[in-house]
Amino acid sequence: MSQRPIVAFAVCWGIGYAVAVVVPLPWMNLWLAIAAGMLYCAAMIMRPKGTFWLRSLLIVSAAAGVYGDHDARNRSLIELQEDEVSGVRFQGRIMTPVSVDGDRVSFQAAAESIAIPEQGAPGNGGKGERIQFSIRLLAREEQDTARRWERGDRIELDGTLRRPAEARNFGGFDYRNYLRLQHIHWQMTAKGTAGIAVKPPESGEWGGWLALRGIDRFRDMLAAQVDRLFPPEQSGFMKGMLIGLRDEIDPLQFDRFSRLGLTHIIAISGLHVAIFLACLIWLLRRFGLTRETYLLAALALVPLYIAVTGASPSIVRAGLMAMIGLYAAYRNRLKDGLHIALIAGVGMLVWNPYYLLDVSFQLSFLVTLGLILGVPQMNKLLPVKRVKLRGALSITVVAQLISFPLSIYYFNQFSLLSFAANFALVPAFSVWVMPGGMAAMLLGFLWGTGAGWLGWLIAKTNELLFYVVERASTLDAFQTIWPTPSPVWILAYYGLLCAALVLLQPFAAKDGTAAVPEPMLYGVKSDKLPFLNRQTIGRYVLLPVSLLGFAGLLWYGYDPEWGTAEGRVQFLDVGQGDSILIQTLPKGHTILVDGGGTVSFRKPGEAWKERKDPYEVGRKLLVPLLKKRGVQKIDELILTHQDADHFGGLQAVLEHIPVRRLLFNGTLKPLPAVEKLFQTALERGTELVEAEAGDTLQVDAGTALHFLYPLPEGKREEVRVEKDQNPSSIVFLMEMAGTRWLFTGDIGQAEERKLLDRWSAVSRGFAPGEALAPAVRDPASSAETAAAEPFVYKPVDVLKVAHHGSKSSTSEEWLNAWQPKHAVISAGANNSYGHPNRQVLERLTAHGVSVQRTDRDGEVQMTVRGGKIYTRTKLVP
């Protein structure tokens, strides 16, 4: 505390915030912060025994009080019992840039008045309430109207006020909390621009928005220059790299960079600030300015650069550090990189405590601190004589080691090529593409022809670099998927990493001389018990233990479910569709049934409505969920039938996660998306297997899948083309650890009768409960054998209700035959089909079936342990 007070204060301040996040208590408020501050001053004056720990505790308490007070004041002025109210009148000012993407316009606005039908105005008239807006355009001409809207414009409209959506799956993205951390508690939607009045600010009006309005215009001018200089497939990438506009980056291109751990190239951060300042100072020195003058000029221009590039936490951190460093250089003060980073970090956290929860802030600061502290130590360990090469290797290694836990925590993937990709490609982007692109962008305002030549050279370089990234990102053998680690695992990782680096330092001697021996334990001379030497213990005991512990921690992080004995059936909430994840432990066998999908109703001539990055359930929801749960491969992917709400999300699954076998119903729906799905499966080595009634898949000793439908139609030779897929849905019965589950696809009542008739004919002559033995075979094999395990006709524990609870399925006869104890209905919240149907729900209730629904309960997870089923839902009714 006395030797490095800034370090001690920053660490304690961060711990205090973390305590307030993990254990939010009502007494963590401003009064606690004031009391802790007063006691801290008293401790500084009186200096009692244990001052270090007392002062540390007081700093932690003060920080917890500051965070708790900030969080307690983050409340909405609008108090409603309903989640959605129509006909709300809003008057206010646009506070962010306006984004026009296809048929959607989005922005944030601060209210000056809000009128809610039958409830009047909220407290203070709603003034100051910040609202997230989403306007759906009805005609192409309205795009031009919306593009004229700017930050600072006054806006007045009637619309629907609703609460943001919360996470509907365990571990899923929580949009409500995401907006809350921006002090936004409500969304407002409207259709068309006809009923929206937008006016520019009147003369004499001013506020913080006025300066930002000018910066938005300047940013748009820079973006227009980038569009002129670079081809369309590169302009989005260059905008993200140069001015922080990431909305136009091609999603596929971003995914390739993400798979190699290269997205920091696009995110504006310390590297960009360093290059900006290096170019700026070089230019100012060329004009003959003195050292003091160009340092002050650079100091003044950094805030402008921060604003123009979007002011994300990473750029704010880098900008603040640069400003502190420039001022220290101007004053000829000692520059301590660690202190500069911590001062900037604490300042940001005091300004906005929610920065602590921002992934950009976390990665930026941890990597920065890691580079400051770790690179000098790594330089001593690497046996490389060339100083520049050793420095580059050290920076890459340390950055990879430090960012790894947070990368797998937030993104659940890590490429074994990440080190090589960063080492080889980051210099190319930072030394040539980034400064050259910035020079071309600015030169375009003075000399268009010269800027065009420079832009052409950079574009050609980009083509080569993008090709390398594309080829490297497709090497699936180097991609690893990691389940989301716990905070305890992350802390243990950093602790063991630091211990290993410290214990490795004795090996850093380069001159071949022995290090000076440390004092012996217990005061014993070294010639008597040399094995008690601290250096010996560190080298031969502590270092191996720390390295083995580190390796064991990585192994556990990669497979944390090892040794768990249970079965899991997870009915994911994918909206209006089906997707069911089945896992058997400890064998780790994974089955995915269907993948949901996004149904599009676009008509001819409506191409203008397409968005740059449209929502796709597989890429945006299903694949991230599977990765968070540590699904590193899928053994069987069962496509019950080929309707969009069942197969749509599977394209992304096949592209991102290895799939061993794809089981389908033996038909083909004549759609380009279906053909692409099967083609992708074949290209990636996935075996295509037709499943029909009579097949059995023996997963393990306690789990088997018996396929009941579709009924066989002669020999399996050619795939039939069928447009109507529901009648051909795969139906299968799963037996897992003494429990029985029936999965029904989208069959209707006619198919239910066919299935019951077929199995009744097979079972003729058997009493209820007796064993049936139809021909059984693995769907991947062509040989039929007698059933090793008899099929038993008896009630099921869980019924997946067919066709999302449609009235065309789940007849009385069906329920009488299977007598389910529990039922799960997969349907989208507020869907336009009326699913689940009221009559189906009444039939289930009359049969005494307990019902879970994804539209009401969110994800439904069922766990089998000891022959019993335990259920939990994401949304508590």
FILUMBA-154676 format. One record per residue: residue in one letter; x, y, z of N, C-alpha, C in turn. Coordinates in steps of 0.1 Angstrom, whole numbers, plus 5000, padded with zeros to 4 digits. Layout:
N
AXYZXYZXYZ...
This chain:
877
M500849885000500050005000500950135000S502050125006502950235007503950244995Q504350124990505250124979504650144966R503450084963502750094951501250134954P501050254959499650284963498650284952I499050324940498150324929497650184926V498650084926498349944923497449894933A497749914946496949864957495549924956F495350054954494050114953493250064942A493850044930493149994918492649854920V493549764926493149624929491949624939C492049704950490949704960489649764954W489749864945488649924939487949814930G488649744922488049644914487449534922I488049494933487449384942486149434947G486149564951484849614957483749614947Y484049654935483049644924482549504922A483549414922483149274919482249214930V482549254943481749214954480349264953A480249384949478849444947478049384936V478849334925478149264914477649124919V478549054926478248914929477248904941V477448994951476548994963475949134964P474949164956474249294957473449304970L473749384979473049404992472549544993P471349564999470749704999471649805006W472449765016473249865023474549905016M474749845004475849884996475450014988N475550124994475050244988476050364990L475550484987476450604988476850625003W475950595012476350625026477450535030L477450405026478650315029479850375023A479850425011481050485005481550605012I480650695017481050815025481650765038A480950675045481450625058482850565056A483050485046484350415044485450525040G485050625033486050735030486450805042M485450835051485850905063486750825072L486450695074487250605082488650585076Y488750585063490050575056490850695060C490250815059491050935063491550925078A490650885086491050865101492150765102A492050655094493150555095494450615090M494450705080495650765075496350855086I495450915094495951005104496450925117M495650835121495950765134496950645132R496950585120497850475116497850365127P496650295130496650185139497350065134K497449965142498049835138497149775128G497749705118496949645107496449745098T497149855096496649965088496449915073F497449835068497349795054495949725052W495649625060494449545058493149635060L493249725070492149805073491849905061R492949965056492750055045492249985033S492749865031492349785019490849755020L490449715032489049685034488149805032L488649925037487850045035487650085020I488750065013488650094998487650004992V487749874995486849774990485349814993S485149855006483849895010483350025003A484250125001483850244994483450214979A484250124973483950084959482650014958A482349924967481149854967479949944969G480150044978479050144980478850234967V479950264960479750344948479050264937Y479450144935478750054925477250034929G477050004942475649974946474750094945D475350214947474550334946474250364931H475250344922475050354908473950264903D474050134907473150034903471650064908A471550114920470250144926469550254919R470350354914469750464907469450434893N469750314888469450274874468050214874R467050304875465650264875464850344865S463850274860462950344850461950434857L461650544850460550634855459150574851I459150474842457950424838457650294846E456550294853456150174861454850114856L455050004849453849934843453849794848Q452649734849452549594852452649514839E452149574828452149504816453549504810D453849404801455049404794454949484780E453749514776453549584763452349664764V452449794759451349884759451349954745S450249964739450150024726449550164727G449750244716449250384716449950484725V451250454728451950544737452450664729R452350784734452750904728454150944733F455150964724456450994728456951124721Q457551214729458151334724459551334730G460551364722461951364727462951404717R464151364720465351394711466151274708I466551254695467351144691468751164697M469351064704470551074711471750994705T471450914695472550834689472450844674P473450804666473250794652472150704648V471450734637470350654632470850554622S470450424625470950314616469750274608V469950264595468950224585469450094579D468849984582469249854578468049774572G467949774558466849714552465549784556D464549704562463349764565463249804580R464449814586464449854601465249974603V464750064611465450184616465650174631S466850194636467050184650467850304655F467550344667468250454674467750464688Q468450544696468050574710467550714711A466550744719466050874721465750904736A466051024740465751064754464351144754A463451104763462151154763462051294770E461251374764460851504770459451484777S458651404770457351364776456851234770I456151164779455551034775454151024780A453250994772451850974776451350834773I450950764783450550624782449050614784P448250554774446850544775446350494788E445350554794444650514806445550524818Q446750564817447650584828448350724829G448150794818448750934818450250924817A450951024823452351034822453050974834P454150914832454950864843455550974851G456250934862456851034871457751134863N457551264866458351364860457951374845G456851324841456451324827457251234818G458051154825458951064817460151134812K460351264816461551334810462851274815G463651254805464951194807465051034805E463850974804463850834801464450804788R465350714787466050674775465350554769I464950554756464250454750464950404738Q464950274736465550204723464350194713F464550254701463550254691463850154680S462850094675462950014663461750044654I461950104643460850144633460950044621R459849984618459749894606459249974595L460049984584459650064572458649984564L457750054557456749994549456950004534A457750104531458050134516459450164515R459950144503461350164500461750314501E460750404498461050544498461250594513E460750514522460850564536462350544541Q463150464534464550454537465250594536D464950664525465550794523465050894533T463850884537463350964548464150944561A464250814565464950784577466450824577R467050814565468450844564468750994567R467751074566467951214568467851254583W467451154591467351174606468751174612E468951264621470351274628470151284643R471351264649471451284663471051434667G470251454677469851584681468551624675D467951554665466651594660465551564670R464551644670463351624678462451524671I461851434679461051334673459751314681E458651294674457351274680456551164673L456051074680455350954674454450884684D453550804678452850704686453350574683G453450484693454050354691453650264702T454250144702454050044712455250034721L455050044734456050044744456149904750R457349844750457449704755458749684762R458749594772459949554779460949484769P462149504770463149424762463049274766A463349194756463249044758464349004768E464048914777465048854785465548724779A466548674785467148544780466148434782R465848354771464848254772465448114772N466848104772467547984773468648004784F468947894790470047894800471347934794G471948044798473248084792473048164779G471748194776471448274763471748424765F471748494754471948634754470748704761D471048794771469948864778469949004773Y469049034763468949164757468449264768R467549224777467049314787468149364796N469049284800470149324808471149404800Y471349364788472249444779471849584778L470549614776470049744775470049814789R469849744799469849794813471249854816L472249784812473649844815473849964807Q473050004797473050134791472050224796H471450194807470350274814469150284805I468850174798467650164790466750054795H465450084797464549984803463349954794W463250024783462050004775462450024760Q461749944752461749954737460550024732M460550084721459350134714459450104700T458350054694458250014680457150084674A457350104661456250174652456450114638K455350134630455450094616455250214607G456250224598456150334588456650464594T456950554585457350694589456250794587A455150754582454050854580453650924592G453550844603453050904616454150954625I455350974620456451014628456851154623A456951244633457351384630458751404635V459751434626461151454630461551594625K462051674634462451814631463851834636P464751904628466051944633466052034644P467052044652467052134664466952284660E466252354668466152504665467352574668S467552694662468652774664468752814678G469952804684470152834698470052714707E469552604703469552484711470952424712W471252374723472652314724472552204735G473652134735473852024745474951934740G475251834748476351744744476051684730W474851664726474451604714474951694702L475051824704475451914693476851884688A477751864697479151834692479151694686L478451604692478451464686477751464673R476751554671476051564658477151594647G478051694650479051734641480051614638I480351544649481251434647480651324639D479351294640478651204632478751234617R478551364614478651404600480151384595F481151424603482451404599482751254597R482251174606482451024605481750974592D480651024588479950984576480751024564M481451144565482351184554483551084552L484051044564485150954563484750814557A483550774562482950644556482750654541A482250764537482050784522483450774515Q484450824521485750814514486250674514V486050594524486350454524485550374513D484350414512483450344502484050374488R484550494486485150534472486450464470L487250434480488550384478488650234478F487750164484487950024485486649954479P486849834474485749754468484749724479P483549694475482449664485482749554495E483449454490483749344499484749374510Q485449494508486449534518486049664525S485149734520484849864526484349854541G483449754543482949734557484149704567F485049614562486149584571487049704574M487349784563488149904565487450014574K486150024573485450114581485550074596G485449944598485649894612487049924617M488049894609489449914613489750064615L489350144606489750284606488950374615I487650364615486750454622485750394631G485950264634485050194643483650164639L483350174626481950144621481949994618R481449914627481449774625480149714619D479149794618477849744614477849694600E478749734591478749694577479749584574I480449534584481349424582480549294577D481049234567480449104562480449004574P479248954578479248854589480148734586L480248684574481048574571482548604573Q482948724568484248774570484648784585F483748844592483948864607484048724614D483248634609483348494615484748434613R485248454601486648394598487648454607F487648584609488548654618488348604632S487148584636486848544649487348404652R487248314642487748174644489248164646L489948264641491448274643491848364654G490848424661491248514672491848644668L491348694656491948814650490948934650T489848924658488849034657489449164664H490449154672491049274678491649364667I491949304655492449394645491349494640I490049444641488949534636488549624647A488649584660488149664671489249774674I488749894674489750004677490249994691S491549994693492149974706493550044707G494349994716495650064718496550064706L496449954698497249944686496950064676H495650084675495250194666495650334671V495550354684495950474690497450504688A498150394690499650404689500050444674I499350374665499650404651499250554647F498050594652497550724650498550834655L499050814668499950904674501250904667A501750784663503050774656502950854643C501950834635501750914623501651064625L500851094635500551234638501851304643I502551244652503751314657504851324646W504951214638505851224627505551334618L504251354615503851464606504151604612L503851614625504051744632505551774633R506351674635507751704635508251744621R507651684611508051724597507751874594F506751924601506452064600507352154609G508252094616509252174624508752214637L507652154642507152194656508152144666T508152224677509052184689508352064696R509152004704508751884712507551914720E507552024728506452064736505152094728T505352154716504152194708503552064703Y504351974697503651864691503151764701L503651764713503151684724501751734728L501651864730500351934733499351914722A499751924710498851914699498351774698A499251674700498751534700497851504712L498151564724497251554735495851604733A495751714725494551774722493751704712L494351634703493751564692493251424696V493851364707493451224711491951224714P491351314722489851304724489051304712L489451384702488751384689488851254682Y490051194683490151054677489250954684I489150964697488350874705486850894700A486451014699485051044695484750994681V485651024672485450984658485350834656T486150764664486250614662485250544671G484250614677483150544684483150534699A484350574705484350584720483950454727S484350334721484150214728485150204740P484850114750485650104762487150084759S487450004749488849974745489550104740I488850184732489450304726489550414737V488550414746488650514757489850484766R490050354769491150314777492450354771A492550314758493850344751494050494750G492950564747493050714746493450784759L492850734770493250794783494750764786M495150644784496550604787497450694778A497050714766497950794757497950944762M496850994766496851134771497651144784I497551044793498351054805499851044802G500150954792501550934788502151064782L501351124773501751244766501951364776Y501051374786501251474796502451454804A502651324808503851294815505151324807A505151294795506251324786506451474785Y505351554784505451694783506051754796R505751694807506251744820507551684824N508051594815509351524818509251444831R508051384834507951304846508151154842L508551084852508750934850507450874845K507550794835506350734829506350584833D505350554841505250414846503950354839G504150264829503050214822502050144830L502450074841501450004849500550114856H501150214862500350324869499450394859I499950424847499150484837497850404834A498050274832496950184829495950184840L496450174852495550164864494850294866I495450404865494850534867493650544856A493950514844492950514833491750424837G492150304841491050204844490150254856V490750294867489950344878489150464874G489750554866488950664862487750624854M487850534845486750484837485650414846L486150344856485150274864484450374873V485050474877484350574885483350654877W483750674864482850744855481550654852N481850524849480750434846481050304852P480550264864480850134870480550014861Y479550034852479149924844480249884834Y481349964832482449924824483049794828L482949764841483549644847482949514840L481649524836480949414830481049404815D481849494809481949504794483149424790V482849334780483949244775485049324769S484749434762485749514756486749574766F486149624777486949674788487749574795Q487149454797487949344804489049304796L488849264783489949224774491049324773S490549454770491549554768492449574780F491949584792492749614804493549484808L492949374807493749254811494949234802V494749244789495849224779496849334781T496449454783497349564785498249544798L497649504809498349484821499249364819G498749254812499549144809500849174801L500649264791501849294783502849374791I502349464800503249554808504049464818L503349364824504049284834504649164829G504049104818504548974814505648974803V505549074794506549074783507949074788P508349164798509749154802510149024808Q509248954815509548824820509648714809M508748724799508748634788510048654779N510548774778511748804770512948734776K512948714789514048644796513948494794L512748444791512548304790512748244776L512448324766512548284752514048274748P514448164742515848144738516048194724V515748324722515848384708516848504710K517848504702518848614703518448744696R517748734686517348864679516348934687V516649054691515849134701514449154695K514349204683513049234677512149114676L512749004671511948884670511548834684R512448834693512048794707510948874713G511049004710509949094715508649064709A508649044695507349014689506748884694L507648784695507148654701506648664715S507348744723506848764737505448834737I505348934729504049004729502948914725T503148834714502148744709501848634720V502848574726502648464736501848524748V502248634753501648694765500248724762A499948794751498648834747497648714746Q498148604740497348484738497048424752L498048414761497848354774496948434782I496948564782496148654790494748654785S494548654772493148674766492448534765F493148424767492548294765491248274774P491348294787490148264795488948344792L489148474789488048554786487548524772S488348484763487948444749487048324750I487448224758486548104758485348134767Y485348224776484248254784483148324776Y483548414767482548494759482248424746F483248364740483148314726483248164725N483648094735483647944736484347874724Q485347944719486147874708487547934709F488547844705489947884704490547804693S491247874684491947814673493447784677L493847664675495247634677496147704667L495647774657496347854648496447994652S495748034663495648174667496948234669F497948164676499248224678499948254665A499948154656500648174643499948284635A498648294635497848394628498148534633N498148544646498448674652499948724649F500848624651502248654649502548694634A501848634625502148654611501348774605L500048784609499148874602499049014609V499149014622498949144629499949244624P501249214623502249314617501849364604A501349274595500949324581499849424582F498849394590497749494592498249624599S499049604609499349724617500449814611V501349754603502449824597502049884584W501149824576500849864563499349904561V498549804563497049824560496449934568M496649934581496050034590496550174587P497850204588498350344585498150384571G498350284561498150314547496650354545G495750274551494350304549493950434555M494450474566494150604572494750714564A495950694558496550794550495750814537A495250704531494450714519493150784522M492550744533491250804536491350964538L492351004545492551154547493051214534L493951144527494451204514493351224504G492251144505491151164496490551294496F490651374507490051504508490851604500L492151574498493051664491493451624477W493651494475494151454462493551314459G492451314452491651194450492451094442T493151134432493951034424494950964432G495751034440496750974448496150884458A495050924464494350834474493950714467G493450724455492950604448494150504445W495350554441496450464439496850394452L496850474463497250414476496150314480G494950344478493850254482493950124474W494350134461494450014453495549924458L496649974462497749894468497249824481I496549894489496049834502495049734499A494149754489493149654485493749524480K494849544473495549414468496149344480T496649414489497249354501496149284509N494949354510493849294517493449164510E493349154497492949034490493848914494L495148944495496048834499495848794514L495748894523495548864537494148794539F493148844532491848784534491848634529Y492548614519492648474514493348384524V494448434530495148354540494148324552V493448434556492448414567491348314564E490848324552489848234547490348094547R491448064542491947924541492247874555A492847954564493247914577492047884586S490947964584489747954592488947834589T489247774577488447654573489147524578L490247534584490947414589490347374603D489247294602488447264613489247174624A490247104619491047024628491747104639F491947234636492647324646491647404655Q490347384652489347464660488947374672T488947444684488547374696487347454702I486447384708485247434714485347414729W485147524737485247514751483947554758P483447474768482247524775482647644783T481547724787481847844794482347814808P483547864811484147834824483547914835S483747874847483247944859484248054863P483848164870484848264875485948204883V485648094891486648034899487747974890W487347914879488247854870489147954864I488548074861489348184855490348234865L489948254877490948304887492048194889A491648074890492647964891493647964880Y493147984868494047994856495048104857Y494648224861495548334862496548314873G496048254884496948224896498048124892L497648014886498647914882499547974871L499048054862499848104851500948194857C500548284867501548374873502548294881A502048184888503048104896504048034887A503547984875504547914866505548014861L505148134857506048234851507048274862V506648294874507648334885508648214887L508148094888508947984891509947944879L509547994867510447964856511548064854Q511548174862512548284861513948234863P514248134873515648084874516148024862F515347984853515847924840516148034830A515948154833516148264824517648314823A518548264831519948304830520548264817K521148364810521648344797523248324797D523848364808525348364808525948234812G525148134816525648004820526048004834T526048114842526448114856525348074864A525648014875524547974885524048094892A522748094895522148194902522648194917V522648304923523048314937522048224945P522548134953521648044961520848124972E519648084973518748154983519148094997P518848175008519048125021518347995024M518947905032518347775035517147785045L516247695043515147695053515647645066Y515047685077515347645091516847675095G517547765087518847795090519847685088V519547585081520447475079521447505067K522647475069523647495058523347415046S523747475034523447405022524247275020D525447265026526147145024525647025031K524647045040524046935047522746895041L521846985039520546945033520347035021P520947015010520847094998519447084992F518746974995517446964989516347054995L516747115007515847215013516047355008N516947364999517147494993515947544986R515547674988514347724982514347714967Q515547744961515647734946515447584942T515947494949515747354946514247314947I513647354958512247324960511347384949G511747514946510947574935511047504922R512347464919512647404906512047264905Y512147184915511847044914510547004921V509947094928508647064935507547164930L507747284933506747384930506447404915L507547414907507347434893506647314887P507047194889506247084883504847074888V504647104901503247104906502447214899S502947334897502247444891501947404876L502947354869502747314855501747204853L501847104862500846994862499447044865G499347134875498147194879497547274868F498347344861497947424849497347334838A498047224835497647134825496347064829G496247034842494946964847493847064847L494047194849493047294849492547304835L493447304825493047314811492147194807W492647084811491846954808490446964814Y490347004826489047014833488247124826G488847234822488047334815487447294802Y488247204795487747154782486647044784D486746964795485746864797485346854811P484546954816484146964830483146864834E482546794824481446704828482046554830W483346544829483846404830483546344843G483046224843482646154856481246174860T480446264853479046294856478246174850A477346114858476546004854475046054854E474546104842473246144841472846164826G471546174823471146204810470446334810R470546404799469946544798469146554785V467946604786467146634774466746784776Q467246864766467047014767466247054755F465047104758464147154748464447304747L465247344737465647474735464547564730D464547694734463547784729464147854717V463747814705464247864693463147944686G462147994694461048054688460047954682Q459447994671458447904664459147794657G459647694664460347584658460747484669D461447374665461847274674463347264673S463947244685465347204686465547144700I466047014700466146934713467546884713L468246914724469646864727469546744737I470046634733470046514741471546474744Q471846464757473246424760473246314771T474046214769474146104778475546114784L475646114797476946124804477146004813P478345954815479646024812480145994798K479445914790480045874777480145994768G479346104770479446224762478846204749H477846114747477146104734476146214732T476146284721475346404719474446384707I473146404708472146394698471446534697L471346584685470546704683469446674674V468146704679466946684671466446814666D466546834653466146954646466947084651G466747194643467547314646466747444645G465447434646464647554645464847624632G464547744630464647814618463847944617T464248034609463548154607462748154594V461448164595460548154584460448294577S460748314565460648434558459448444549F458748554549457548574540457748684530R459048694525459348794515458648774502K458148884496457448874483458348924472P458048894460458848954449458849104449G460049164447460149314448460449364461E460649284471460949324485462349304489A463249294479464649274483465249384491W464649504490465149624498464949604513K464049504517463849484531464949394537E465749334529466849244534467849324542R468249274553469249344562470649294560K471649374564473049334561473349204569D472849194581473149084590471849034596P470948974588469648934593469748824604Y468748824612468648724623468548594617E469448504621469348364617469548274629V468548194633468448124645469648034648G470147974637471247884639472547954643R472848064636474148134638474048224650K472848284653472748384664472348314677L471648204677471148144689471648004691L471447914682471647764684473147734686V473947774676475347744677476047804689P475747934693476347984705475947904718L474647864718474147784730474947654730L475047584719475747454719477147464723K477847574719479247594723479347624737K478447704743478447734757478347614765R477647514760477447384768478547284765G479547324757480647234755480347124745V479447154736479247054725480347064715Q481246974716482446974707482246894694K481246804695480846724683479446674685I478746644674477346594675477446454668D477046354676477146214671476046184661E474846224665473646204656472946334655L472646384643471846494641470546444634I469446454641468246394636467346504630L467146504617466246604611464946534609T463946574617462646494616461946524603H462046644598461546664584462046804580Q461746844567462546954561461647074559D460947114570460347244570461247344576A461147474572462147574576462247584591D461147564599461247584613461947464620H462347364613463047254618464447244613F464747274600466047254594466847384593G466147504594466847634591468147654599G468147624612469347654620470447554619L470147444611471147334610472347364601Q472047454592473147494582474347554591A474047644600475147694608475747594617V474947494622475447384630476547304623L476147264610477147194602478347264599E478247394598479447484594480347504606H479847494618480647524630480947414639I480247304639480447194648480447064640P481446984643481546854636480346764639V479746704628478646614629478946484623R478746374631479146244626478146184616R476846184620475846134612474546224612L473946234600472746304599471646204595L470646184604469546094601468346184596F467746134585466646204579465546104575N464446164570463246074568463246014554G464346014546464345954533463746024522T463346154525462746234514463546364512L463246434502463946554499462846664495K462846774502462046884499462746974488P462047004477462747074466462947224470L463947244478464247384482465747404481P466247514476467747534475468347524489A467747574500468347574513468447424518V467547344514467647194518468747134511E468847154498469947104490471347144495K471347274499472647324504472947254517L471947234526472247164538472847024536F472246944528472746814525474146814518Q474346914509475546924503476646964513T476347054522477347084532477746964541A476646884544476946764552477946674545L477646654532478546564525479946614524E480046744521481446804520482246804533R481546804544482246794557482346654563G482046554555482246424559481146364568T480046424568478946374576478146264569E477946154575477246044569475746074569L475046054557473646074556472945934557V472045924566471345794569469845814569E469145734562467745734562467245644574A466345704581465745634593464245614590E463745494594462345464592461945364603A460645334604460045254614460745114614G461145074626461844944628463244954631D463845074629465245094631465445124646T466645084651466945114665468445164666L468645274673469945324675470345304690Q471345214692471745184706472845284709V472545384717473445494720474445444730D474045384741474945324751474145214758A474745164769474045054776472745094782G472545224785471245264791470345344782T470745374770470045464761469845404747A468645404742468345344729467245434723L467345444709466345524702465645414693H464245404694463545314686462645404676F462945384663462245464653460945404650L459845484651458445434649457845484636Y458445584630457745644618458845724611P458845744598457845704588457845554586L456745494581456645354578457445324565P458045204565458845174553457945154540E458545204529457845184516458745114506G458844984508459744914499461144924502K462044894493463444894496463945044496R465045064503465645194504466645214493E466245274482467145284471467245434467E466145504464466245644460465545734470V466045854471465345954480464146004473R462946004479461746054473461646204475V461146274465460846414466459446444471E459346514482458046544489458046694493K457046764489456946904493456246914507D455246834509454546834522455346734531Q456046794541456946714549456346664562N455346734567454846694580454346544581P453646494571453246354572454446254572S455646294568456746204568457746234579S457246304590458146334601458646204608I459946214612460446104620459846104634V459445994639458945974652459745864659F460245894671461045784677460845784692L461045674698460845654712462245634718M462545714728463845704735463745634749E464545534751464645484765465945524771M465845594782467045644789467045614803A467845524808468045494823466745464829G465845384822464645344828463445444826T463745554818462645644815462345634800R461145684796460745664782460245804777W460745834765460445964759459945944744L458946014740458346004727458546144720F459246144708459546254700458746244687T457946344684456946324673457046414661G458046504660458146584648456846674647D456346674634455146754631454046664626I453946534630452946454624451546504628G450546464620449146494623448446374628Q447146394630446346284636446246164627A446246194613446246074604447445994606E448646054607449845984609449845914623E449245974633449145914646448445784645R447345784637446545664636447345554629K448045594618448845494610449845434619L450545514627451545464636451045364646L449845404652449245314662448745184656D448245194644447745074637448944984634R450045044630451144964626451744884638W451944954649452444894661451444804668S450144834666449144744672449144614665A449344624651449444494643450644414647V451744484650452944414654452744344667S452044414676451844374690450644274692R449944244680448744154682449144024688G448443984697448843864704449643884717F449944004720450644044732449744114741A449844084754449044164764449844294767P449044394771449744524775450844494785G452044564781453144544790454144434786E453644344776454544234772455544294762A456544214759457644254750457244234736L457544334728457444314713458844304707A458944234696460244224690460144234675P459944364670460044384656461444374651A461644374638463044374633463744504637V464944494642465644614647467044614640R467444734636468744754630469244894633D470544914633471045044634470745114620P470345244620469945314608471145324598A472345314603473545324595473945194589S473245084593473644954588472544904579S472844814569471844764560471344624565A471944574575471544434580470544444591E469444364589468444354599468744234608T468544254621468744144631467544134640A467544024647466444014658466844114669A465844164675465944264686466744204697A467844264701468644224712467844274725E467344384724466544444735465044454731P464144384737462744394732462144524734F461344564724460544684725459344664734V459144754743458044744753456944844751Y455744804750454644884747453944924761K454345044765453745084778453845244778P453245304789453145454789454545514788V454545644784455845714783455845824794D457045854798457245954808457046104803V457646124791457646254785457146244770L456246324766455746334752456146474747K456946474736457046604729455846614720V455046714723453746734716454046764701A453346704692453646724678453146854673H453846904663453447024655453147144664H453947164675453947284683452647304690G451847194692450547194699449447234690S449647214677448547244667447347154669K446147204666444947124668444847004658S445747004648445746894639446446764644S447046774656447746664662447346634676T447846534682447646494697446146464699S445746364693444246324694444046244707E442746224711442446144722443046004721E442945944710443445814707444945804710W445645914706447045914708447445924723L446746004730447046024744446645894752N445545834748445145704754446145594752A446745594740447745494737449045504745W449545634747450845654753450745694767Q449645754772449445784786450645864792P451045974786452246044791452046104804K453046114812453046184825453346334823H454246364814454646504812454646524797A454446654793454446694779455146824778V455846834767456646954763456147004750I455747134749455347194737456347304733S456947294721457847394716457147484706A456947604711456247714703456847844706G456747934696457248074698456348164706A456948244714456148334722455348434713N454148454716453248544708453248504693N453348374690453348344675452048364669S452048384656450848424648449948304645Y450348174649449648054645448648014656G448748084668447848044679448347914685H449547874684450147754690450547794705P450347704714449547574713448047604713N447347514706445847524705445247494719R444147574722443447554734442847414736Q442347354726441747224727442847124730V444047134725445147044728445447054742L445547174747445947194761444847134771E443547154766442447094774442546944775R442846884763442946734763444146684772L445246754771446346714780446046734795T445346834798444946854812443946744816A442946714807442046614811442646474813H443846454807444546324809445546334821G445546444828446446454839447846474836V448146534824449546554820450046694824S451146694830451746824833452446874821V452247004818452647064805453647174808Q454847164800455747274799455747324785R455847454784455847524771456947624769T457647614758458747704756458247854754D457047864748456548004747456248074760R455947994770455648044783456848034793D457447914793458547884803459947904798G460147934785461447944779462047794778E463347784778463947654777463447564788V463147434784462847334794463947224794Q464547214806465647114808465147004817M465346884812465046764820466246674822T466546644834467746564838467246424843V467846324839467546184843468746144853R468346114865469246064875468645954883G469145844884468645734892467245694888G466945704875465645664869464545764872K464845884877463945984879464246104870I463146184867463346304859463146424867Y464146514866464146644873464046754862T463046844864462746944854463047084860R463547174851463647314854463447394842T462947514843462647594832463347734834K463647794822464347924823463548034829L462248044825461348144830460448084840V460548134852459748074863458248134861P457248044860455848094858455448174869
